[in-house]
Amino acid sequence: MLWIDIDRDKPIPLTRQIYCEFRDKILRGEWTAGFKLPSTRKMAQELRISRNVVIEAYDQLFVEGYIESRQGSGYFVAPGIYLEQFARGTDLPQPSPGDQSEGLIDFRSGVPDLEHFPRSLWGKTVQRVCQDAPLSAFGYNRPEGRAELRDVLSRYLYRTRGVQCAPERIVMTSGATQALMLIAKVLLAPESRVLIEDPITQDIQTIFASTGARLCPVPVDACGMAMDKLSATPVNAAPSFVFVTPSHQFPLGTTLTIQRRIQLIQYARSVDCYIVEDDYDSEFRYESPPISSIQGLAPERVIYIGSFSKILSPGLRLGYLVLPEALVERYQKAKWLTDLHTSSIDQLALARFIEEGHLEKYVTRMKKLYKKRRQCLTDALRDTFGDQVAIWGEAAGLHIVAAFSHVRFTPDVVAALEAAGVRVYPVEEHTIAKGRHADKIVLGYGNVGEEKIAEGVARLEKGLALHGMHG
Ligand SMILES: Cc1ncc(COP(=O)(O)O)c(C=O)c1O
């Protein structure tokens, strides 16, 4: 009796089960070199399975060298196969437990409405590109991306964002995130300094800090980065760059005033550093036209980052850098050494999508939807919490910040809210200097319908009341 454990109900073929049982016994040292395996016929009888199944399992063990055959005597365990501390993994990857948080209303920021993605139009565009793109598009291409897209993009950026750039100044990237990674790679070293808005996303902090560079936080107030604090921030050496999200600060939502933009450019010129302008969601402004970029005021000083994640889909991973002329070649090299180039077919599809006017029409349509959602969220918050809540930031983007006079969003409070069915994101998670924004949460509304927004605010009220913080 060999104590082979096989189970006909398992979704694993019997051959595989026998193979694994035998292999494991050999590796664990239960069966040592020279041990004789039962004949395939006896094994098949014992397990009451077809002999072919056993033969196949033995063949596999033989091919992999676990057993050897001796003419006329059968199969024996081969020498030298005991593996110390052999632990058998699970046979099959276990199915993931599914979305544990079903029913949860998630106010995650920065996610556009996914249901409205123009699937059919985008699909048709990709199909046309596949049919008539030049052969070169299917080979290795240049790191900065396809000229067709950079041409269209330079005109689009001038029209919509006041960005001044020849197509040669653009390097296409895999989203804004890769643009940030390339900036870190090219401009930062362990002794570098970065002046950065505080708060700012945790990911951006991690990307810059991972080079060993020191982050020097500059607070943000209702007019954006506090410029008086900038010149007062102790920086031993000139910073490599100042990082800003001037059109719509993330997360606080403020817009850098024109006076401060001028001060920022003057500062960068005086210490001879760059300004990195992250323009991640600026197309969405609901009560005024989009603010022009800082890049348009000082193209030689500004590294401008853009992305199609919010205006189209984060799943496409399409973003770009607009660079001062002096930096272009270094970024092309860095991009090449990172992933050669961004998908040429997707780039060509995007070029057509913009050229044929689909992108601007889509943005206009989505702006109406987001404006309504934003209104719905701010109305619900004011109706529910009255003067205990203040809304931060401009009517722009895909999120708001709500400040509560009577709440501090500690991990316990956030967990209690999650138990009440609503997920919110404390601003403190994005701060460098801790403790100044504990009363605030970021609420993203891009991918939350109006009904869910109302229900989410109701759950927020209930959750806070249970915690003794409201009502
Ligand atoms: C301020 C900011 N910059 C950059 C990004 C990265 O965007 P992506 O890599 O999807 O283009 C985000 C994402 O939400 C963001 O909030």
The ligand as an SDF file (V2000), in Angstrom:
LIG
                    3D

 16 16  0  0  0  0  0  0  0  0999 V2000
   -1.2190   64.7730   -9.4720 C   0  0  0  0  0  0  0  0  0  0  0  0
   -1.1530   63.5070  -10.2830 C   0  0  0  0  0  0  0  0  0  0  0  0
   -0.1440   63.3710  -11.1620 N   0  0  0  0  0  0  0  0  0  0  0  0
   -0.0100   62.2620  -11.8960 C   0  0  0  0  0  0  0  0  0  0  0  0
   -0.8940   61.2160  -11.7990 C   0  0  0  0  0  0  0  0  0  0  0  0
   -0.6530   59.9730  -12.6290 C   0  0  0  0  0  0  0  0  0  0  0  0
   -1.5270   59.7980  -13.6640 O   0  0  0  0  0  0  0  0  0  0  0  0
   -1.2660   58.7630  -14.8410 P   0  0  0  0  0  0  0  0  0  0  0  0
    0.0200   58.0290  -14.6090 O   0  0  0  0  0  0  0  0  0  0  0  0
   -2.4270   57.8100  -14.8130 O   0  0  0  0  0  0  0  0  0  0  0  0
   -1.2260   59.5630  -16.1030 O   0  0  0  0  0  0  0  0  0  0  0  0
   -1.9660   61.3160  -10.9140 C   0  0  0  0  0  0  0  0  0  0  0  0
   -2.9280   60.2280  -10.7950 C   0  0  0  0  0  0  0  0  0  0  0  0
   -4.0320   60.3450  -10.3440 O   0  0  0  0  0  0  0  0  0  0  0  0
   -2.0990   62.5010  -10.1430 C   0  0  0  0  0  0  0  0  0  0  0  0
   -3.1040   62.6470   -9.2670 O   0  0  0  0  0  0  0  0  0  0  0  0
  1  2  1  0
  2  3  1  0
  2 15  2  0
  3  4  2  0
  4  5  1  0
  5  6  1  0
  5 12  2  0
  6  7  1  0
  7  8  1  0
  8  9  2  0
  8 10  1  0
  8 11  1  0
 12 13  1  0
 12 15  1  0
 13 14  2  0
 15 16  1  0
M  END
$$$$
